């Protein structure tokens, strides 16, 4: 599992915003959920709940909503996760997460530079 620079920035911004809006405990729950989702797609990139995204014209692009990993987290759970992972499997077989986006965002507008052209690894 590999996170690109844009995905790392998304994660950092999301955690900062969650702490400000909902507090440290909520941010820890969301962080745990994201880590579980990353493990899940790392183990099986085509796992149930993941969706192919041919409309963005990126070979192998998929999305996976955090809600599909919600019940795999032990302890307190995030009630209603609102984010998804945009990822693809690279030629080396590793799942590469390009973005972590709110489910209300327009996917086309938030593709990282170079993603549409199928570059091997995205710029950080």
DADA-V272345 format. One record per backbone hydrogen bond with DSSP energy under -0.5 kcal/mol. CO is the residue of the C=O (numbers start at 1). NH is the residue of the N-H. Records with the same first field share a line. If there is no record, write none. Layout:
CO: NH + NH
This chain:
2: 97
4: 8
5: 9
6: 10
7: 11
8: 12
9: 13
10: 14
11: 15
12: 16
13: 17
14: 18
15: 19
16: 20
17: 21
18: 22 + 23
19: 23
23: 27
24: 28
25: 29
26: 30
27: 31
28: 32
29: 33
30: 34
31: 35
32: 36
33: 37
34: 38
35: 39
36: 40
37: 41
38: 42
39: 43
40: 44
44: 47
47: 50
51: 63
53: 56 + 58
54: 57
58: 61
61: 53
62: 87
63: 51
64: 85
65: 68
66: 69 + 70
67: 70
69: 72
70: 73
82: 103
83: 66
84: 101
85: 64 + 87
86: 98 + 99
87: 62
88: 90 + 96
90: 93
94: 90
95: 2 + 97
96: 88 + 98
97: 4
99: 86
101: 84
102: 105
105: 107
106: 110
107: 110
108: 111
112: 115 + 116
114: 119
115: 118
